[in-house]
Amino acid sequence: MVYTQQNQSQGASGGYPLNADNEWVELAGQLPWQALEAIYQLDFAADSGRQGTPFRQLYAAQLIKDRTGLTDRAVFQAIREVPAFQYFVGLTGYHPSLPFSVGSLAHFRRRIAPLKPILDRVIARRLGELIQAALQGSDWTLVEAFWSSWSDDWEAVEYLGQAALAELDSDQQLMAKQLSRPAVAPRGDRPTGAVAQLIEALEGEQARVEQLQAAGGHLSPRRQAVLTTIRALSDELAARQAMIARADDTPSYAQALSARTVEITHFQLGVPRPVTAFLEALQRAGGRRPSFILTAGGQLSALERAQCEAAGLQVLERAQAGSGIALIGLPDTSDLLMQIQLQQLAVKLESVMVSAKLGPLLSLYDGPLVLTLARGAHQFQLQYRDLPQPPLA
């Protein structure tokens, strides 16, 4: 992969090679930029205009800041100097000057703060799609994926829902004018305080938009993309509400799923560490004490294997090579068949994560990714986190 440098003084261009295995290059290809931007666009109702700097540039810059811990000014300077960062923010060539200012980062942060739970949810859904694709051909099916830190934050959902309703109102006014019809009467009071009411309002407004489209009204590609996002939002809200209702109505369902929950903590390996260092790092992160350690064949030395045995860890080996080890915690169960299934699930998912190179996407968040998977008539839950190497003692 060659990244082009624009030479403004000579009008010529040169090339900077970028490794396809660079984590920022991989992350750029994994993030659902269009879906994220469509959510952001909901914050710009028709009467508010459109944002100036492209969403991807500012959102990617914020992700770099979150990952590196740099200040806004230091992030700005780093993007100017590092070709991989410029590729990640979506620039097509190396530019010594950036199309946004340091001050725009703080403004952008304030703007997306109410949207963050939904943006995080979009990324979790993308991870789920990548995992489901990697599971093709197996007997496992992904049911749901979300971050453990993500909650049903009504304030964030309501904020986005109100923006979606405003956008749908605007679409109706626009198409009524195209069709030479009387202006559509705007909705009265907006629904507040209940997800069910918001879902009903969104579905009703979408039906009105679809009726106008069927009569010959049309929307621009941007507005059509936003409408698609609104449909996905209301569908997801409805699915999530149904799942919450089922858990509330059937406590035994939640209890059974808890008894089938596997915890996997993945560590990248650069140089050997005592096994105790990984256990201490996991304890600090709040994870369950593991019973297995999963690694590629031949990755552990005889001394490290002895350390695992002394720590009460059984060593498992995955089929394909890959960097890193994974500590696996299984729930206490006297059901031998269940324990075997949970162990198989852990091995399968760790292999999927390694082969699909999902580490960069997972490392965007401190908390684990929570996956609900089905195998036959049974559902299982897996909490997967990617932690940095513990320091050498």
Secondary structure, DSSP 8 states (H G I E B T S, - for coil): -EEEEEETTTTEEEEEE--TT-HHHHHHHHS-HHHHHHHHHTTS-GGG---SS-HHHHHHHHHHHHHH---HHHHHHHHHH-HHHHHHTT-SEE-SS-SS-HHHHHHHHHHHGGGHHHHHHHHHHHHHHHHHHHTTTSS-EEEEEEETT----HHHHHHHHHHHHHHHHHHHHHHHHHTT-------SS---S-HHHHHHHHHHHHHHHHHHHHTT----HHHHHHHHHHHHHHHHHHHHHHHHHHHHH-HHHHHHHHTTEEEEEEE--SS---HHHHHHHHHHTT----SEEEEETT-S-HHHHHHHHHTT-EEEEESS--S-EEEEE----S-HHHHHHHHHHHHHHHHHHHHTT-HHHHTT-SS-EEEEEEETTEEEEEEEEEE------
